[in-house]
Amino acid sequence: MTGPIHTRREGGILEVTIDRPKANAIDLKTSRIMGEVFRDFRDDPDLRVAIVTGAGEKFFCAGWDLKAAAAGDAVDGDYGIGGFGGMQELRDLNKPIIAAVNGICCGGGLEIALSTDLILAAEHASFALPEIRSGTVADAASIKLPKRIPYHIAMDMLLTGRWLEAGEAHRWGFVNEILPAARLMERAWELARLLESGPPLVYAAIKEVVREAEGRDFQTTMNRITRRQFRTVDVLYSSEDQLEGARAFAEKRDPIWKGR
């Protein structure tokens, strides 16, 4: 396949690979392509889960392409639907996404990983927010990272740009698993197949509730759930899958999810 973004589809799983040698950095054009890919993933009822990774063994993604910026790409330019990397501002992206971090994951690359739901890392992976050294702000990471890991660790990364090896990232909780490099994609696909077999309407409700709850207090969010004021919850509570789950439990069999 040609182009900076490669996709592979198998059943309900979409694998998305960033392939821009040498560092898999993202310019405006690549970001717009990624936005289209993840929009189509969101809107395709037959796709259940996505994996995002980088080509090669050295870089997952080095983030914003500073060479492209020097050549004229504006840092506040048109990143396309979904914002930088196609995911972090894409509305109603209510399907699970796995990041398979196969190497250096820094700057906007780390922000892409933080936009996913599960992060798997190769043993040699490393993480950083080096924007401070180039005189800019890691905007999405400044919003997300202090909510994911202890505040002082997040601020250390943001203020100093220091690197975290995979073990430390796992210790602070923003990496789910560390794996030998040769096993990384195998494990990502194992996890994707597990999620593919699960209830898509429940996944959608989980993602919307978690996302919306970030800016609300507990009781307000609970009231919205019980009043079916979340679109995904309302769809779930009126669905065939809701009944199927109860019937399968009563009949002591595996449920057959239809996503409706």
Sequence and secondary structure as in RCSB ss.txt:
>XXXX:A:sequence
MTGPIHTRREGGILEVTIDRPKANAIDLKTSRIMGEVFRDFRDDPDLRVAIVTGAGEKFFCAGWDLKAAAAGDAV
DGDYGIGGFGGMQELRDLNKPIIAAVNGICCGGGLEIALSTDLILAAEHASFALPEIRSGTVADAASIKLPKRIP
YHIAMDMLLTGRWLEAGEAHRWGFVNEILPAARLMERAWELARLLESGPPLVYAAIKEVVREAEGRDFQTTMNRI
TRRQFRTVDVLYSSEDQLEGARAFAEKRDPIWKGR
>XXXX:A:secstr
  SSEEEEEETTEEEEEE  TTTT B HHHHHHHHHHHHHHHH TT  EEEEEESSSSEEE  B HHHHHTT  T
TS   TTSGGGTTT TT  S EEEEE SEEETHHHHHHHTSSEEEEETT EEE GGGGGT   HHHHHHHHHHS 
HHHHHHHHHH   EEHHHHHHHTS SEEE GGGHHHHHHHHHHHHHTS HHHHHHHHHHHHHHTTS HHHHHHHH
HTT SHHHHHHHTSHHHHHHHHHHHTTS       
